[in-house]
Amino acid sequence: MITRRDLCLSGAAAGLGLLAGTASAQAKVIRVPLTLSDSKKPIVEVRLNGQGPYRFILDTGASHTVIRASLGKELGLVSTGQGRSHSLKGTEFMTRYAVSEVMIGGALRLRDWQVFGSSGFEAAEHDGLLSADLLTRLPCQLDQSGGEIRYYLGGDMPLEGFAPLDSYYKTDITGNADKVHIRLRFAGQALDCLLDTGASRPLYIRGDFVRQYKLWDAYPVLNESALTGVNGQQVKVRHVEVREVQIGGIAVPRMVVALGDPHDRAAFGAEGDRAAGIVGAPFLSGFVLAFTAARTLQVRSVAR
């Protein structure tokens, strides 16, 4: 059984125990099945303290593992405090719970897990969100086209056909949550973007960067709409077709990009606390992503 502490230690060989391996070791492979939503978001079944299964989105943009608030009451979870975070309702004080056992996809068992109950998630069609830690703290491959996450424990992860992605991991101030950032080239500029399997646009560029580089009227307009930011505010977006994007060193000949309203300054968090944009589920679903023990990201294109 893998504990939360095991995941937090997984970046260093010392303390890994069964997670560390020699160069010649044969890894134990754990396969977690997943499905995709209509917007290509990965969904896994989760059991909490033996109850469920519940449907959770694997959301690498999430800071915590989140459940709808009513699920905490249904399971009889005991609160261990509160935590302040953002949700679709805006800034929210979420109830923190300790879950003794979490079973992911009937295959990966975790214990002593921390989850947050969110009233802002009540209207969502799924029961919760799993944060990026599920991928970044153990060597694994996210294979959305193959319908599974493969974990490689105690040995080498095969990387034939993979290439390094121009990316890095960013750990939050608590040391308990990871975010994965990808560097891309867009409109002749180098931008730092968040890898977010919970985002429904292939690529979103934040409004202040749209304003800075005068992008709002630079491309043919496909349509305009709105999306909800992390603090619950609506932001206007303009969808355009772009032919000059390189994501993590991968050239994309043609891509639909959502440009954030250049006049918006608040819908996606405080200044200095945000990436320039978000690389979302529709783009990421075309690749197998390998999260290595060395905390790097490698990528392999899915054969079409």
Beta strands, then each sheet from edge to edge (+ up, - down):
strand 1: 2-3
strand 2: 28-33
strand 3: 35-36
strand 4: 42-48
strand 5: 51-58
strand 6: 66-68
strand 7: 79-87
strand 8: 90-104
strand 9: 108-118
strand 10: 128-130
strand 11: 140-143
strand 12: 148-153
strand 13: 163-164
strand 14: 167-171
strand 15: 178-186
strand 16: 189-195
strand 17: 203-205
strand 18: 221-228
strand 19: 234-242
strand 20: 245-247
strand 21: 250-252
strand 22: 255-260
strand 23: 277-279
strand 24: 287-291
strand 25: 297-301
sheet 1: 1+ 9+ 6+ 10- 5- 4+ 3-
sheet 2: 1+ 9+ 8- 7+
sheet 3: 2+ 12- 11+ 24- 25+ 13-
sheet 4: 14+ 15- 16+ 23+ 17- 22- 19+ 18-
sheet 5: 14+ 15- 20+ 21-
end
